[in-house]
Amino acid sequence: MLKTKIKVGSYYELKLNNDRKIAFAVMYGFDSGKNKDIYALMMYTSKKCFEFPIQKHLFDKWIDEGRIKEITSDEALAYVI
């Protein structure tokens, strides 16, 4: 099976410790320069959405722990509704 990679414009589902799930999208990222391997995530919950930065190594750690799954835009919309 292919390893999930962080991609700008993609949607993901993150499993939290208490079996809750949060959907987020990768809005933009930097591949070079001072902010290399930093990405901006937009998280969606039923009450609000918010943006925050994440480093690539944290995303990779979540993948290794089996907490990340790529989802479709329709599935992400279901989190908001």
Backbone hydrogen bonds, N-H to C=O, Kabsch-Sander energy under -0.5 kcal/mol:
donor,donor_aa,acceptor,acceptor_aa,energy
9,G,26,V,-3.3
10,S,7,K,-1.7
11,Y,71,I,-0.7
12,Y,24,F,-3.1
13,E,69,K,-2.8
14,L,22,I,-3.1
15,K,13,E,-0.5
15,K,67,R,-2.4
16,L,20,R,-3.4
19,D,16,L,-1.3
22,I,14,L,-2.2
23,A,44,Y,-1.0
24,F,12,Y,-2.5
25,A,42,M,-2.2
26,V,10,S,-2.1
27,M,25,A,-0.8
27,M,40,A,-2.8
28,Y,40,A,-0.8
30,F,38,I,-1.8
36,K,33,G,-1.4
37,D,30,F,-2.5
38,I,30,F,-0.5
38,I,35,N,-1.4
39,Y,54,I,-3.1
40,A,28,Y,-3.0
41,L,39,Y,-0.6
41,L,52,F,-3.0
42,M,25,A,-2.7
43,M,41,L,-0.6
43,M,50,F,-3.1
44,Y,23,A,-2.9
45,T,48,K,-2.3
50,F,43,M,-1.6
52,F,41,L,-2.2
54,I,39,Y,-2.6
56,K,37,D,-2.6
58,L,55,Q,-1.0
59,F,55,Q,-1.5
60,D,56,K,-2.6
61,K,57,H,-1.7
62,W,58,L,-2.2
63,I,59,F,-2.0
64,D,60,D,-2.5
65,E,61,K,-1.8
66,G,63,I,-1.6
67,R,62,W,-2.7
68,I,62,W,-0.5
69,K,13,E,-1.7
71,I,11,Y,-2.2
76,A,72,T,-1.9
77,L,73,S,-2.2
78,A,74,D,-1.5
79,Y,75,E,-1.0
79,Y,76,A,-0.6
80,V,76,A,-1.1
81,I,77,L,-2.1
